[in-house]
Amino acid sequence: MPAHHGARRARIAFSDAAAKQLENLTVEAEIHALDRALVVISVDPDIGDPLPGDTTGPQLRQYADELEAVRVLYFVTALRTVVIVAYIEV
């Protein structure tokens, strides 16, 4: 009998701007907060709220983790890759 595996997590990629933000994260708490948010988004890419605006391309979404006081802006590609656009401390 084959082993049952959970749902596959989405691949996470970073825009150039988000990658720059990551380079500047040095505080352990900030890194932990972002990591926690990325895990949640990778498990369920549709969890974030859609942001109003142009709907011709991928829908920009925001995920707010009130426990960690962070917000992540991202979109999901047709291949279900989550592209992080920005990380914002609230």
C-alpha positions in Angstrom: 0.0 0.0 0.0 1.5 3.4 -1.0 2.3 6.0 1.6 -0.2 8.8 1.8 1.4 12.2 1.4 -0.2 15.5 2.4 -1.0 18.3 -0.1 2.0 19.5 -2.0 3.3 22.9 -1.0 3.5 25.7 -3.5 7.0 26.7 -4.7 8.0 30.1 -3.3 10.0 32.7 -5.4 10.9 36.3 -4.7 10.7 39.4 -6.9 14.0 41.4 -7.0 12.5 43.9 -4.6 11.5 41.2 -2.1 14.9 39.6 -2.4 16.6 42.9 -1.5 14.3 43.1 1.6 15.5 39.6 2.6 19.1 40.6 2.4 18.4 43.3 4.9 16.7 41.1 7.5 19.1 40.5 10.3 16.9 40.2 13.4 16.0 36.6 14.3 12.3 37.6 15.1 11.8 39.2 11.7 13.2 36.1 10.0 11.0 33.8 12.1 7.9 36.0 11.3 8.6 35.9 7.6 9.3 32.1 7.6 6.0 31.5 9.4 4.0 33.5 6.9 5.8 31.8 4.0 4.9 28.3 5.3 1.2 29.3 5.6 1.1 30.7 2.1 3.0 27.7 0.6 0.4 25.4 2.1 -2.6 27.5 0.9 -1.7 30.1 -1.7 -5.3 31.3 -1.9 -5.3 32.2 1.8 -4.4 35.9 1.2 -7.0 38.6 0.4 -7.1 39.8 -3.2 -6.0 43.5 -3.5 -8.2 45.7 -5.8 -6.7 46.7 -9.1 -5.9 45.4 -12.6 -7.2 41.9 -13.1 -5.5 41.3 -16.5 -2.5 39.6 -14.9 -2.1 37.5 -11.8 -4.1 38.8 -8.9 -2.0 40.5 -6.2 -2.8 39.2 -2.8 -1.9 40.1 0.8 -1.5 37.7 3.7 -1.5 39.4 7.1 -0.3 37.4 10.1 -1.5 39.4 13.1 0.3 37.2 15.6 3.7 37.9 14.0 2.6 41.5 12.9 3.7 41.1 9.3 2.0 41.3 5.9 3.2 39.6 2.8 2.2 40.8 -0.7 2.3 38.1 -3.4 0.8 36.6 -6.5 0.3 33.1 -7.7 1.4 32.1 -11.2 -0.5 29.7 -13.5 1.9 27.0 -12.4 1.0 27.7 -8.7 4.3 29.3 -7.9 3.9 31.9 -5.2 5.9 35.1 -6.0 6.6 37.2 -3.0 6.5 40.9 -3.9 7.1 42.6 -0.5 7.3 41.8 3.2 5.9 44.5 5.5 6.1 44.7 9.2 2.9 46.1 10.7 
